[in-house]
Amino acid sequence: MNSDQSNSLGVGKQATDEVVVSIRDVNFSYAPGERQILSGLNMEFRRGQVVAVMGGSGCGKTTILRLIGGQFTAQSGQVLFEGKDVGKMTGDQQMAARRRMGMLFQFGALFTDLSVFENVAFPLREHTDLSEELLRSLVLMKLNAVGLRGARDLMPSQISGGMARRVALARAIALDPPLIMYDEPFAGLDPISLGITARLIRDLNNALGATSLLVTHDVEETFEIADYVYFIANGRIGAQGTPDELNRSTDLFVRQFLDAAPDGPVPFHYPGQSLAEDFGVSI
């Protein structure tokens, strides 16, 4: 994706001051006494923004999505969605909140026994009482937005991985949610599919006036569509800023990640005994 294409995506044009998701002083571990996954985490996601959450594998990025969706509850701190604490919601309140969240799972997670059309129709059938005529029109509109209206009768086994990701995106926006979350949306895609997916994320976010939260490792494409980026390191915010600000950063962690350096603040060697201790020799 070149700079002209990136500019045409309208980065930041729809952003407002309205905070859709706020994470305040969140601490989280999977069980008492276990390693702290997130520590004192503070983040904000504003309406109209595409915000990326980046960092090394296992740093807690996907855990943030699960906290927002209410799958996990923080031991302390608050996760607020549209001003309401997700951790204190009842089951019914969480279900209502989730209907206002779209989710694109890694590799799409389509229902293999349902056609492309029925995959996109699924949330509409589950959460609305629309007539078949109106439902059909909405599904075809969503598929048309991702360029796959003509593939509506195909099964997931008949489409490529890149197409499956676009079908999953159409399903994620079926209910026009104010928040769309993406878990590694670019993983495993060829360069063409990757560029198409990135453009769709930006264009659809602008068209819906939504907030998009990307958990991703892909630096180049992400930096071309994101308004703001958080880097997670050791369960905390290691760095944050606009893509331009981070590209100019001299922070060692940021530079290691952006430059794909094998060693740095994130060490190449897992902590352990010294070579001399392991091999019983003097080095």
Number of C-alpha atoms within 10 A of each C-alpha: 16 9 9 8 12 18 12 11 21 14 20 17 12 17 17 12 10 12 17 20 22 20 20 16 16 21 20 25 18 14 9 9 7 9 10 15 18 24 17 15 18 16 15 15 22 21 21 28 29 28 24 30 24 27 24 15 11 13 17 24 26 17 18 21 20 13 20 25 22 21 12 17 21 20 15 14 19 23 28 20 22 16 11 16 18 23 22 14 14 10 10 9 12 18 14 13 19 17 16 17 23 24 22 24 17 17 18 23 13 21 15 11 11 16 19 30 24 20 22 29 22 15 17 18 14 9 11 10 10 12 9 10 8 11 16 15 11 18 24 19 16 24 25 15 16 20 16 19 17 12 18 18 13 14 19 21 12 13 14 12 17 22 22 21 27 25 29 26 28 31 28 24 24 20 20 19 19 20 29 23 23 23 20 20 25 26 15 13 18 12 12 10 18 20 15 19 22 20 20 20 23 25 18 20 25 23 10 15 20 24 26 28 25 26 25 23 20 16 15 11 19 24 19 21 27 23 21 23 22 23 22 22 22 16 20 19 19 16 17 19 14 15 21 12 11 20 13 10 16 10 12 13 21 21 17 16 20 16 10 10 13 12 12 12 14 16 10 10 8 7 7 8 9 10 11 10 11 9 10 9 8 7 8
